[in-house]
Amino acid sequence: MPKSPKEMSFKARQRDQLQRQIDEFLSRGGHIRQVPNGASGAPAGGDWRHQHFAPRQAPAGDTSPPPRVPLHHVIATIEARKQARRQKSTRIKARRAPRRKLIYDDFGEPLRWQWVDE
């Protein structure tokens, strides 16, 4: 008897959902291509990690450079945020609680503890 979806593990529910989607795709006339084992998606003729891509070229006959978009307002906004962040960083130091300091005598022997405000 198949388990209810609540009793199935997460992985089993995912697997079941994927199988339903595949069945629905095939019932609507979809086709799944079989790829032979060992086939690679890398381009033929070299190592895909070291492939150099050519920059995009303008259409033939167009020698003018592409128009530049002014972004001065964006830069000004970013700089204003930086300045605001720098000004906030000057925090007032919180007072530290007094701490105990060991007082030594002339011979380097511990003498007593004293509370010190720093």
C-alpha positions as CSV (number, residue, x, y, z in Angstrom):
1,M,0.0,0.0,0.0
2,P,1.5,3.4,-1.0
3,K,2.2,5.8,1.8
4,S,0.3,9.1,1.9
5,P,2.3,12.2,1.0
6,K,2.6,13.2,4.6
7,E,4.2,9.9,5.5
8,M,6.8,10.0,2.7
9,S,10.2,11.5,3.2
10,F,11.1,14.8,1.5
11,K,13.3,13.0,-1.0
12,A,10.5,10.6,-1.9
13,R,8.0,13.4,-2.3
14,Q,10.4,15.2,-4.6
15,R,11.0,12.1,-6.7
16,D,7.3,11.5,-6.9
17,Q,6.6,15.1,-8.0
18,L,9.3,14.9,-10.7
19,Q,7.9,11.6,-12.0
20,R,4.4,13.2,-12.3
21,Q,5.9,16.1,-14.2
22,I,7.7,13.8,-16.6
23,D,4.6,11.8,-17.2
24,E,2.5,14.9,-17.8
25,F,5.2,16.2,-20.3
26,L,5.2,12.9,-22.2
27,S,1.4,12.7,-22.2
28,R,1.2,16.2,-23.9
29,G,3.4,14.9,-26.7
30,G,6.8,15.9,-25.4
31,H,9.8,14.0,-26.4
32,I,13.0,13.1,-24.4
33,R,16.2,12.8,-26.4
34,Q,18.6,10.1,-25.3
35,V,22.2,11.2,-25.0
36,P,24.9,8.6,-25.2
37,N,27.1,8.0,-22.1
38,G,30.3,10.0,-22.2
39,A,28.9,12.8,-24.4
40,S,30.1,16.2,-23.4
41,G,28.5,19.6,-23.7
42,A,31.9,21.3,-24.0
43,P,32.8,22.7,-27.4
44,A,34.8,20.5,-29.6
45,G,38.5,21.3,-30.3
46,G,39.9,22.4,-27.0
47,D,39.6,23.0,-23.3
48,W,36.3,24.9,-22.5
49,R,37.8,26.5,-19.4
50,H,40.4,28.4,-21.5
51,Q,38.1,29.5,-24.3
52,H,38.4,33.1,-25.3
53,F,35.3,35.0,-26.3
54,A,35.4,37.8,-28.8
55,P,33.8,41.1,-27.7
56,R,30.5,42.0,-29.3
57,Q,30.8,43.9,-32.5
58,A,28.7,46.7,-33.8
59,P,26.6,46.1,-36.9
60,A,28.5,46.7,-40.2
61,G,28.7,50.3,-41.2
62,D,28.2,51.7,-37.7
63,T,31.4,53.3,-36.7
64,S,30.1,55.5,-33.9
65,P,30.8,54.4,-30.3
66,P,27.7,53.3,-28.3
67,P,26.1,56.1,-26.4
68,R,27.2,56.5,-22.7
69,V,24.6,56.6,-20.0
70,P,25.3,59.3,-17.4
71,L,25.4,57.8,-13.9
72,H,26.5,60.8,-11.9
73,H,23.4,60.7,-9.7
74,V,24.0,57.0,-8.9
75,I,27.7,57.7,-8.0
76,A,26.6,60.7,-5.8
77,T,24.1,58.5,-3.9
78,I,26.7,55.8,-3.3
79,E,29.3,58.4,-2.1
80,A,26.7,59.9,0.2
81,R,26.0,56.5,1.8
82,K,29.7,56.0,2.3
83,Q,30.1,59.4,4.0
84,A,27.1,58.7,6.3
85,R,28.6,55.4,7.3
86,R,31.9,57.0,8.1
87,Q,30.3,59.6,10.3
88,K,28.3,57.0,12.2
89,S,31.5,55.1,13.1
90,T,32.6,57.8,15.6
91,R,30.9,56.2,18.6
92,I,31.1,57.3,22.1
93,K,33.0,54.8,24.2
94,A,30.9,53.1,26.8
95,R,32.2,53.4,30.4
96,R,33.9,50.4,31.5
97,A,33.1,48.9,34.9
98,P,35.8,49.2,37.5
99,R,38.3,46.3,37.5
100,R,40.6,44.8,40.0
101,K,44.3,45.5,39.8
102,L,47.0,43.6,41.8
103,I,49.3,45.9,43.6
104,Y,52.9,44.7,44.2
105,D,55.4,45.8,46.9
106,D,59.0,46.9,46.2
107,F,60.2,43.3,46.0
108,G,57.6,42.2,43.4
109,E,55.5,40.3,45.9
110,P,51.7,40.7,45.6
111,L,50.4,43.1,48.3
112,R,46.7,43.7,47.7
113,W,43.9,44.0,45.2
114,Q,42.7,47.5,44.4
115,W,39.6,48.6,42.3
116,V,40.6,50.8,39.4
117,D,38.4,53.0,37.2
118,E,39.8,53.2,33.6
